[in-house]
Amino acid sequence: MRAPVLAHSALHPREFPPEGVPELAMLGRSNAGKSTLLNALVGARVAHVSQDPGRTRRIHFYDMNQRWFLVDLPGYGYAKVPTRVRAEFGQAVDHYLSTRQSLVGAILIQDVRRNLEPEEELLLGWSHTRHIPLVVVANKADKLNQRERLQRQKALESQYRQPVHIISAYRGTGLEAVRGQLAELGVEPPGQRAPAPPPT
């Protein structure tokens, strides 16, 4: 299987690729480690990992061997961008989530140390309304000890009312269960871990 490639980068719906192959969206706060998780899932450094959250300002469509698209949406809640730009990609994200028929599922990633906030509640409601399966991933488990991880998993699963995968995208732990759930949606990533970025 060839390495995933960035096939399309869109700021407006007219720039979206034609509907056809299945698509999996990645959602989450700008500082939740979304790009690191994307790279770890596909086994390649395709998404730029920045120390400054909020760098993803367009909708990126990654071609997964011409079988499906992994769609990286701009993070919410933290992006330090001009109001006009934030409004533009906000409208594009809303349009994508509300109308895209090729969308077969989504990954919602959050920091394991946080609880649900209004944005996550809205995404839960969206997934239920559109009947889009939502894979919930709680990242940065490497920041907690084993007892704390179990406590946070119990708390988050109570809040989400569904299973929550506790992972460390940076260390590549806990990803096999995520890949297994994605395989059930027909969008299984290659399954190799991307090299960790050099320490800064």
C-alpha positions, 0 to 999 in steps of 0.5 A: 500500500502506498503512503497516504497523500494530501489530495485536496485542501479546501476552504470552501465547499466548491473545493471539496472533491467529488463524492464517491469513496467513503470518508472518515472525518477527524474532529477535536479541539486544536490542542487535543493532538489530532494531527499526531493521532492522524500520523500515528494511525496511518503510519506516516507523517502526513499532517504537520504537528505544530507546537502552536495549536490551531494551525490547520485552517483548511479541510484536508482530504488525505487519499488512503490508497484511492479507497477512502479519504481521511478528512482532517477538519480544523480544530475548534476552541483554540485556533488563534486566527483572524475572525474572518478566517475562522468564520470561513473555515467554520462555515466550510466545516458546518457545510461538510458535516451537514451535507456530505453523503460520503461520510461513513464515520468520524473520530472525535479526539479529546484530551483525556484530562478534560470533560465534555464541553458544549462543543463535544455535546454538539458533535454528539447530537450531530452524530445522532441526528445524521446517524454517523458512527462516532469513535471517541478517543481520549488522548494523552494517556501518557500524562496519567498513571494507570489508576488515573486512566481507569478513572478517566475512562469510567468518567468519560464513558459515563458522559459520552454514554458509549465506549471511549478509547484511552490512547497516547498518540505520541507513544502509539499506545491504544491504537489497535482498538481504534483501528479495529473499530474503524475496520468495522466501518470499512476504513481501516488505516495501514496500521503502522506507527509513525515515528515520534516527532523530535523533542522540542 
